[in-house]
Amino acid sequence: MWSRDVIVALRPVGVKLQLDDQVRQTINSLGIQRPRRGRRAGKHVRQRVDLCRRTEIETTTVGKFHSANVQSPNDTIATCIPVIVGRRLSAAQAHTSDDDRTTSTLSTVRILRHTTPVVHRLIFGALNVQSANNKIDEILDMRREHDLDVMLLTETWHDGDSVSIRRLRAEGLQVIERARPRQQPASLGVNHGGVAVIASPGIRMSSVTLHNSPRVTSFEYLCIRLVTHGSACSMLLVYRPGSVAVNSLFFEELSAVLDELATRSEM
């Protein structure tokens, strides 16, 4: 007895065999013929395509289908939804109009320098030195230890040509100072008071003169403008002697200085 596996094994691989009429009749008489897969689905699809092609579409709005009159095989009027048979568009193509393809909707965004986070930050330090003449080494050590970019010094006890100021500049630092005016210019005594601002190399520093403020007598101040890495800021250093009591004149003069500083356009 020949089994199915044995018969299949005897079939040549890659060769399509054609059965003769006698073998086909024998198989049909035994009732063992396998049903053949048909292709009627393709026929039905073609019928639907032909039906849609024969459809007369009546529309009143461009790009929108309302109804369609179809002449059916039985000569009856029917209403159907038109079917578009073809290659389906991708999501990007479906939402892209002709205007979008020809005209770019991208626009250049101008980034303002103050709207982006500043990478470089300035580190400030304020110190009442009480005579900078004998504390230059300590000032330089504190600047290096705390990695200070700008130092604000009060009570420097200096004059315009003091050695302490010249030594700071010799270290490569920028210095803007304001010594307290002497009552007696020829005096050799200690000139108390005085303010100064020192900045690291790479920081542009300039003095800001306030013209509209009255002559200040109750405190000493120094207004500085700093520019670094494309950003600018203004700074006001104020020193009021502790030996003098606070009075209304101090607040009036301080308000006048702050008002002018706040209304300057370059601030």
Steps between C-alpha positions, in 0.01 A plus 500: 500500500632836396458775758462868424843587636662242277320629193593863583864398550508351150397835346790682332590824671460814293319327212135573432328183385196501277249218547363337189128460436487134612647579841263795544199279422619239750536763773157642425341156509653429840374835637836604640548814294596801718284812453681759300533851647314748287561865419148632524607772743683678224190485286288658772753778549494577129123513508506755784758712316289495183193591704675802654623607157144501373390708797391853425596717797301813570670736741450860600806554719853462368685213665189356679273218379130533584321232297536292187246361256594148391341323209469147635476192276125484574454858370418632846634820654711438810710722726849386595825639635772535235807285564844614388717205403872580488819544695440628852680824591717527806396712797751772409379516138134498602541814716716687249330737261631640173574833666707328768706324233583820314524746787706427810328582830824498696614833640828595661471560873727773630636400838561792733812478707315566827243225439760223500669379819839657561769237510762719667407635843682777678593446864502818710663560833474802734758576764558783750879492499572795734818603321607316186855630533612209718248234389563456129630143543194403707268654239666306217493176700129538575429567133681183392356287781137590423553537122353851504445684171418838652598634842342804665729665754400763753713702744807457283665803662679586182585796280500511125871415476517245782732202464218259584296604195804481270587154628151368425533626145845342475334162574302537177176605670278785393451761770256790523533695823372813669698639790337719764578866430749636754407805703864608484665383176851548638432279802705180540257332740290195428224568250212300647212376290539427131339235276637287216386228264739244352414257220667203337650524150244441225230709667450845352447747778422870472397773740150650473464868584166615638452862396151575625553385858590768754842508656494217752643572846345231723664198332759395244401309189639360177284404201650242263385341174621144431494325162593135452405227253250723321309594817517823697399611846537805721616497859484762773741486793387708799696561821360704789739577785392328817621788715217723372140441606243421235282802418246605239770651276646153442167360373433806282840482331482122461152524341626762254792280396281190458238693302755624249662160478167330429398746228823489299440333160837324486445323832 
